[in-house]
């Protein structure tokens, strides 16, 4: 009996173990299968959505979670996820998406005006912006938990459903606060009907938009800095005509700037959302317009800094970096108030030694050229970013990586004895070099992410610098640690002089070099930097009181002179 009882207990224990193993395996396998199935379904849905969005006239974007209470514009139900149009603001869940696409029209980028020349409101119901107020009763809109109230997609006027009858000029839209920056749909309609496309014709058509009309084109690089470009594109499409807003990952600056040739000459402004490299890309496209005899259509360029260094933006008064601290509406107001100034651009010609049948490499320079430790940091950073671009999605991470490479160079000193490897000439005169590790040639006041390199600690008198003086400032540094000291104002650079033409001869070995943050490793060569052209930029100055005007005009020698047109 005992052996039989023991066997029964063993069988019972074995069944319990197998049961436990079965349920444990089931608990592990089922979630994995569900995850794989959901991933496959999500991939199919994403492919379907992408194809559907591509064919649609709306600027649809899908989101898994809306960032505010949102209601479907078709069925009026509250939705947590779905699609929204970043041009007109229409929202819909997946079930209503096709119906919304058919029945709810988007912003028309080109449409005729009414017989009297005015533009009609284009109302969208519900999902009005937070903290928006009724144009009639001045009370807050969108406070009820349902699809309610109306917004005009052009002038951004909001009004309660019950107040619509009391709205003055309910049929006429004046395009709102930014009417002087928006390209009206009726203007493009008239341009399309022109038989003779001549600048004088565009000027006549532009007169109907007002004497203060200065349309702005927005060119955004979605890969710059904090990867804010995608969100900014949507916000600008909401406030402006979508035809004015370009994604540089889909269209090159040269093609985007061709819209300038359909607008009144001398009036267009271009807002570049990106880093210094993106600005240089756009300015090269502006220079290409000159080669096509389109000088009269050349725009004035301004910057919304999204990159890591943003030294050109800092020099022009647009700040060291944009992270959403001010609304897009304020950015457009600043563009309206900005002054037009001139900025020098330079040609960097690199002729390698021993290569006689190859044309010298020619680059354009806006900010600075350097050889030495800062170029080495940029080269290492660039190589690392090319391998893992997703890692470099934050301005803070980018600067931390720069710091790590700079710290390593302090110990290794790969660029030491530069004075024995290189010769420097300023305006044809040889300059004796001390024991340096780097040489930096600057066109602008800022360098290295916000440091006034030429000024240094500010305790020594130095010649003033300007963006439009046709002069370059040449300085030397003793190494990465010296660069760090200059950035925190604990040391001065070695000021080597100012010149109209700079010539450097790398006699032997390979050295890291960079132009405006674009680095490369260069063997023995001759580098010649000469003046290329001047371009029109927009300068943003902070508001000042009358008492401060005289003082500010003398205390800021780097501020460029404004141009009157």
C-alpha positions in Angstrom: 0.0 0.0 0.0 2.7 2.4 0.9 4.6 2.1 -2.4 1.3 2.6 -4.3 0.6 5.7 -2.2 4.1 7.1 -2.9 3.7 6.5 -6.6 0.3 8.3 -6.6 1.8 11.3 -4.8 4.7 11.4 -7.3 2.2 11.3 -10.2 0.2 14.1 -8.6 3.3 16.2 -8.1 4.4 15.5 -11.7 1.0 16.6 -13.0 1.2 19.8 -11.0 4.7 20.5 -12.3 3.5 20.0 -15.9 0.4 22.1 -15.3 2.6 24.9 -13.9 5.0 24.6 -16.8 2.1 24.8 -19.3 0.5 27.9 -17.8 3.9 29.6 -17.4 4.7 28.9 -21.0 1.3 30.2 -22.0 1.8 33.3 -20.0 5.1 34.0 -21.9 4.1 32.8 -25.4 0.7 34.5 -25.7 1.9 38.1 -25.0 4.8 37.5 -27.5 2.4 36.2 -30.2 0.0 39.1 -29.5 2.9 41.6 -29.7 4.1 40.2 -33.0 0.5 40.2 -34.4 -0.1 43.8 -33.3 3.3 44.8 -34.8 2.4 43.2 -38.1 -1.1 44.8 -38.1 0.5 48.2 -37.2 2.9 47.9 -40.0 0.1 47.1 -42.5 -1.9 50.0 -41.2 1.0 52.3 -41.4 1.6 51.4 -45.0 -2.1 51.8 -45.8 -2.2 55.2 -44.0 1.0 56.4 -45.8 -0.5 55.6 -49.2 -3.8 57.2 -48.3 -2.2 60.3 -46.9 0.0 60.7 -50.1 -3.1 60.8 -52.3 -5.1 63.1 -50.1 -5.5 66.9 -50.5 -5.2 67.2 -46.7 -1.9 67.3 -44.8 -2.9 64.2 -42.7 -0.7 63.0 -39.8 -1.5 60.0 -37.5 -1.1 60.2 -33.8 -1.5 57.5 -31.1 -2.5 60.1 -28.5 -3.8 63.6 -29.0 -2.2 66.1 -26.6 -5.5 67.9 -25.8 -9.2 66.9 -25.7 -10.1 66.2 -29.3 -13.3 65.4 -31.1 -13.9 63.8 -34.5 -15.1 66.4 -37.0 -17.3 63.8 -38.7 -19.1 61.9 -35.9 -18.4 64.5 -33.1 -17.3 61.7 -30.7 -14.4 62.2 -28.3 -11.2 60.5 -29.7 -7.9 59.6 -28.1 -6.0 58.7 -31.3 -6.6 59.3 -35.0 -5.5 61.6 -37.8 -5.3 65.4 -38.0 -4.6 67.8 -40.8 -1.8 70.2 -39.9 -3.0 72.7 -42.6 -6.7 73.2 -41.7 -6.9 71.5 -38.3 -9.6 68.9 -39.2 -9.4 65.8 -36.9 -11.0 62.3 -37.5 -10.8 58.8 -36.1 -9.8 55.9 -38.3 -13.4 54.9 -39.1 -14.3 58.4 -40.2 -11.1 59.3 -42.0 -12.2 58.5 -45.6 -15.5 60.4 -45.1 -13.6 63.4 -43.6 -11.2 63.4 -46.5 -14.2 63.5 -49.0 -16.6 65.9 -47.3 -14.3 68.4 -45.4 -12.2 70.6 -47.7 -8.7 71.7 -46.8 -7.1 75.1 -47.2 -7.0 76.0 -50.8 -3.5 77.2 -51.7 -4.8 78.8 -55.0 -8.4 80.1 -55.4 -10.1 83.1 -57.0 -11.3 86.0 -54.9 -14.8 87.3 -54.7 -15.9 89.9 -57.3 -15.0 92.8 -54.9 -11.5 91.3 -54.4 -12.0 90.1 -50.9 -11.4 86.7 -49.4 -14.0 84.5 -47.7 -13.6 83.0 -44.3 -12.9 79.3 -44.3 -14.5 77.9 -41.1 -13.6 74.6 -39.3 -15.9 73.4 -36.5 -14.4 72.3 -33.2 -11.0 71.6 -31.7 -10.2 75.3 -31.4 -6.8 76.2 -30.0 -6.4 76.3 -26.2 -6.9 79.8 -24.6 -8.7 81.1 -27.7 -11.4 83.8 -27.3 -14.5 84.6 -29.2 -14.2 87.6 -31.5 -17.8 88.7 -30.5 -18.3 88.2 -26.8 -14.6 88.0 -25.8 -15.2 84.8 -23.8 -13.1 81.7 -24.0 -13.9 79.2 -26.8 -13.8 75.4 -26.7 -14.8 75.1 -23.1 -17.6 72.6 -23.6 -16.9 68.9 -23.7 -18.1 68.4 -27.2 -17.4 69.4 -30.8 -18.2 73.1 -30.7 -17.3 76.6 -31.8 -15.6 77.7 -35.1 -12.1 78.8 -36.3 -11.1 80.4 -39.6 -8.1 78.6 -41.0 -6.8 81.8 -42.6 -7.2 84.6 -40.1 -7.4 82.3 -37.0 -10.5 84.1 -35.7 -12.5 82.0 -33.3 -16.2 82.4 -32.5 -18.9 80.7 -30.5 -21.6 78.9 -32.4 -24.2 81.2 -30.8 -22.2 84.3 -31.6 -21.7 83.7 -35.3 -24.7 85.8 -36.3 -23.3 88.8 -34.4 -19.8 88.6 -36.1 -19.0 91.8 -38.0 -17.8 91.1 -41.6 -18.7 87.5 -41.2 -18.2 86.9 -44.9 -14.9 88.8 -45.3 -11.5 87.4 -44.1 -8.6 89.8 -43.8 -6.1 87.0 -43.2 -5.5 88.1 -39.7 -2.5 89.3 -37.9 0.0 87.9 -40.4 -1.7 89.1 -43.5 1.5 90.8 -44.6 3.4 87.4 -44.5 0.8 85.2 -46.0 0.6 84.5 -49.8 -3.2 84.8 -50.4 -4.7 82.1 -52.5 -6.2 84.7 -54.9 -2.6 86.0 -55.7 -1.5 82.6 -56.9 -4.7 82.3 -58.9 -4.0 85.6 -60.7 -0.3 84.6 -61.3 -1.5 81.3 -62.8 -3.6 83.3 -65.3 -0.8 85.7 -66.4 0.2 85.3 -70.0 3.4 87.3 -69.5 5.3 86.5 -66.4 7.4 89.6 -65.9 8.6 91.2 -62.6 6.5 94.3 -63.3 3.4 92.2 -63.5 4.2 90.6 -60.1 4.7 94.1 -58.6 1.3 95.2 -59.9 -0.4 92.0 -58.4 1.5 92.5 -55.1 0.1 96.0 -54.8 -3.4 94.5 -54.3 -2.0 92.8 -51.1 -0.9 96.1 -49.6 2.3 98.1 -49.5 3.6 96.4 -46.4 3.2 92.9 -47.9 6.5 90.9 -47.4 5.6 87.2 -47.9 7.8 84.7 -46.0 8.9 81.3 -47.1 9.6 78.7 -44.4 12.4 76.1 -45.1 12.8 73.6 -42.3 15.4 70.8 -41.9 13.6 68.1 -39.9 17.0 66.5 -39.0 18.5 69.5 -37.2 19.3 69.6 -33.5 16.3 68.6 -31.4 14.3 67.2 -34.4 11.6 69.9 -33.9 11.4 70.5 -37.6 8.4 68.2 -38.2 6.3 69.9 -35.5 7.3 73.4 -36.7 6.3 72.6 -40.3 2.8 71.8 -39.0 2.5 75.0 -37.0 3.6 77.2 -39.9 1.2 75.4 -42.3 -1.6 76.2 -39.9 -0.8 80.0 -39.8 0.4 80.5 -43.4 -0.5 79.3 -46.8 0.8 75.6 -47.0 2.5 76.5 -50.3 4.9 78.7 -48.4 6.2 75.9 -46.1 8.9 73.5 -47.4 10.4 70.4 -45.9 14.1 70.3 -47.0 14.2 66.5 -46.6 11.7 66.3 -49.5 12.7 69.4 -51.6 16.0 71.1 -52.1 16.4 74.8 -51.3 17.1 75.6 -55.0 13.7 74.3 -56.0 11.9 75.8 -53.0 13.4 79.3 -53.8 11.9 79.2 -57.3 8.7 80.4 -55.7 10.5 83.8 -55.1 10.4 84.3 -58.9 6.6 84.4 -58.8 6.5 87.1 -56.1 7.2 90.9 -56.2 11.0 91.5 -56.4 12.7 92.5 -53.2 9.9 91.7 -50.9 10.4 88.0 -50.1 11.8 86.9 -46.7 13.0 83.3 -46.1 12.9 81.8 -42.6 15.4 78.9 -42.3 14.6 76.5 -39.5 17.8 74.6 -38.9 21.4 74.8 -37.9 24.3 76.8 -39.4 24.8 74.0 -42.0 21.2 74.3 -43.2 21.6 78.1 -43.5 24.7 77.7 -45.6 22.8 75.3 -47.8 20.1 77.8 -48.4 22.6 80.7 -49.0 24.3 78.6 -51.6 21.0 78.2 -53.3 20.6 82.0 -53.1 23.9 82.4 -54.8 22.8 80.0 -57.5 19.9 82.4 -58.3 22.4 85.1 -59.1 24.0 82.8 -61.7 20.5 82.4 -63.3 20.2 86.2 -63.6 17.5 86.2 -60.9 19.2 88.9 -58.8 16.1 91.0 -58.4 14.2 88.1 -56.8 16.9 87.3 -54.1 15.2 87.1 -50.7 16.2 88.3 -47.3 17.2 85.4 -45.1 16.5 84.9 -41.4 17.0 82.0 -39.0 15.1 79.9 -36.4 18.1 78.1 -34.8 17.5 74.3 -34.4 21.1 73.2 -34.7 23.8 72.5 -32.1 26.1 75.6 -32.4 23.9 78.2 -34.0 26.7 80.8 -34.1 25.4 82.7 -37.1 21.9 82.9 -35.5 23.5 84.2 -32.3 25.4 86.9 -34.3 22.3 88.1 -36.0 20.3 88.3 -32.7 18.1 85.2 -33.2 19.4 83.4 -30.1 21.6 80.4 -29.4 18.9 77.8 -29.9 15.1 77.4 -30.2 13.3 74.8 -28.1 9.8 76.1 -28.2 10.3 78.7 -25.5 8.3 81.2 -27.5 5.3 80.5 -29.7 5.5 80.3 -33.4 3.3 83.4 -33.6 6.0 85.4 -31.8 8.6 84.1 -34.2 6.6 85.5 -37.1 6.2 88.8 -35.3 10.0 89.0 -34.9 10.5 88.3 -38.6 8.1 91.2 -39.3 10.1 93.6 -37.2 13.6 92.5 -38.3 16.1 94.8 -40.0 17.8 94.0 -43.3 21.6 93.9 -43.1 24.4 92.7 -45.3 26.7 89.8 -44.6 30.0 88.9 -46.2 30.4 85.4 -47.7 33.8 83.9 -48.5 35.3 81.4 -50.9 37.6 78.7 -49.4 39.8 77.1 -52.1 41.7 74.0 -51.2 44.4 72.9 -53.6 46.1 69.6 -52.7 49.8 69.3 -53.3 50.9 66.8 -55.9 47.5 66.8 -57.7 48.0 68.9 -60.8 45.1 67.7 -63.0 42.3 67.9 -60.5 40.4 71.1 -59.8 40.8 72.6 -56.3 38.0 72.0 -53.9 35.9 75.2 -53.5 33.7 75.7 -50.4 31.6 78.6 -49.3 32.1 80.1 -45.8 29.7 82.1 -43.7 31.0 81.6 -40.1 34.5 80.3 -39.8 37.3 78.1 -41.1 39.6 76.2 -38.7 42.4 73.7 -38.6 43.3 72.1 -35.3 41.5 70.8 -32.1 38.1 72.2 -32.7 38.1 70.7 -36.3 39.2 67.4 -34.8 36.3 67.4 -32.4 33.9 68.2 -35.2 35.4 65.4 -37.3 35.0 62.8 -34.6 31.5 64.0 -33.8 30.5 63.9 -37.5 31.9 60.3 -37.9 30.0 59.1 -34.8 26.7 60.8 -35.9 26.9 59.1 -39.4 27.1 55.7 -37.7 24.3 56.2 -35.2 22.2 59.3 -36.3 19.2 58.4 -34.0 21.5 58.9 -30.9 22.1 62.6 -31.8 18.5 63.8 -31.5 19.2 66.3 -28.6 21.2 69.5 -28.5 22.4 68.6 -24.9 23.6 65.1 -26.0 25.4 66.7 -29.0 27.2 69.2 -26.8 28.1 66.4 -24.3 29.7 64.4 -27.1 31.7 67.4 -28.2 32.9 67.8 -24.6 34.0 64.2 -24.4 36.0 64.5 -27.6 37.5 67.7 -26.4 38.6 66.1 -23.1 40.2 63.2 -24.9 42.2 65.6 -27.1 43.5 67.5 -24.0 45.3 64.2 -23.1 46.3 63.0 -26.6 47.1 66.4 -28.3 46.9 65.1 -31.8 47.4 68.6 -33.3 50.5 69.8 -31.4 53.4 71.5 -33.3 51.0 73.0 -35.8 53.3 76.0 -36.2 55.9 73.7 -37.6 53.5 72.2 -40.1 51.7 75.2 -41.4 52.5 78.7 -42.9 50.1 81.6 -42.5 49.9 84.7 -44.8 47.5 87.7 -44.2 47.1 89.9 -47.2 50.3 88.5 -48.7 52.4 89.1 -45.6 53.9 86.1 -43.7 52.9 85.9 -40.0 55.3 84.3 -37.5 53.4 81.7 -35.4 53.9 80.9 -31.8 53.6 77.3 -30.6 50.0 76.7 -31.5 47.7 73.7 -32.0 45.0 75.4 -34.0 44.2 78.4 -36.2 40.6 79.8 -36.6 39.5 82.3 -39.3 36.3 84.0 -38.3 33.7 86.0 -40.3 31.2 86.4 -37.5 31.4 87.4 -33.8 30.4 84.1 -32.3 32.3 80.7 -32.4 32.0 77.4 -30.6 28.3 77.5 -29.6 28.1 81.1 -28.2 31.7 82.2 -27.5 32.9 85.7 -28.6 36.3 84.4 -29.8 37.9 87.6 -31.0 36.8 89.5 -27.9 38.0 86.8 -25.5 37.8 87.9 -21.9 37.1 91.5 -22.9 40.0 92.9 -20.8 42.2 93.8 -23.8 41.5 96.3 -26.5 41.0 94.8 -29.9 39.9 96.1 -33.3 36.1 96.0 -33.8 34.5 93.4 -36.1 31.5 93.6 -38.4 29.6 91.2 -40.7 29.9 93.5 -43.7 33.4 95.0 -43.3 35.1 92.7 -45.8 37.6 91.6 -43.2 38.4 88.2 -41.5 39.6 87.8 -38.0 42.4 85.2 -37.5 43.2 83.8 -34.1 45.3 80.9 -32.7 44.7 78.5 -29.8 47.1 76.4 -27.8 44.8 73.4 -27.6 41.5 72.0 -26.5 41.9 73.1 -23.0 42.7 76.7 -24.2 39.5 76.6 -26.3 37.5 75.6 -23.2 39.1 78.4 -21.2 38.2 81.0 -23.9 34.6 79.7 -23.9 34.2 80.4 -20.2 36.1 83.7 -20.4 39.2 82.6 -18.5 41.6 83.2 -21.3 42.1 85.2 -24.5 42.9 83.8 -27.9 46.2 84.6 -29.7 45.0 87.4 -32.1 47.0 87.0 -35.3 45.4 89.8 -37.2 42.7 90.9 -39.6 42.9 90.5 -43.4 41.0 90.7 -46.7 42.7 87.5 -47.9 44.0 84.6 -45.9 46.4 82.0 -47.2 47.5 78.8 -45.3 50.1 76.3 -46.5 50.0 72.8 -44.9 53.5 71.6 -45.6 53.3 68.0 -44.4 51.1 65.4 -42.5 47.3 65.2 -42.4 45.3 67.7 -40.3 41.6 68.0 -39.4 39.8 71.0 -41.0 36.3 72.4 -41.0 34.2 75.1 -42.7 31.1 76.1 -40.8 31.0 72.8 -38.9 31.5 70.5 -41.9 34.8 68.7 -41.2 37.3 66.6 -43.2 40.8 65.3 -42.9 43.2 67.1 -45.3 46.7 66.2 -46.5 49.4 68.7 -47.6 47.7 71.6 -49.5 47.3 75.3 -50.0 44.2 77.0 -48.6 43.2 80.4 -49.9 40.2 82.4 -48.4 38.9 85.3 -50.5 35.8 87.4 -50.5 33.0 85.9 -52.5 29.9 88.1 -52.3 27.5 89.8 -49.9 24.0 88.5 -49.0 21.0 90.1 -47.4 20.1 88.8 -43.9 17.6 89.8 -41.3 18.9 91.1 -37.9 16.7 90.9 -34.8 17.4 93.4 -32.0 15.8 93.4 -28.6 13.4 96.2 -27.8 15.2 99.2 -26.1 14.1 102.4 -24.5 15.0 105.8 -25.9 17.4 106.3 -23.1 19.4 103.2 -24.1 19.6 104.0 -27.8 22.8 106.1 -27.7 24.5 103.8 -25.3 23.6 100.6 -27.3 24.8 102.1 -30.6 28.4 102.5 -29.2 28.5 99.4 -27.0 27.8 96.8 -29.7 30.5 97.2 -32.4 29.5 93.9 -34.1 26.0 95.0 -34.9 25.8 95.3 -38.7 24.4 98.4 -40.3 20.8 98.1 -41.5 20.0 98.6 -45.2 17.3 100.9 -46.4 15.3 99.9 -49.5 
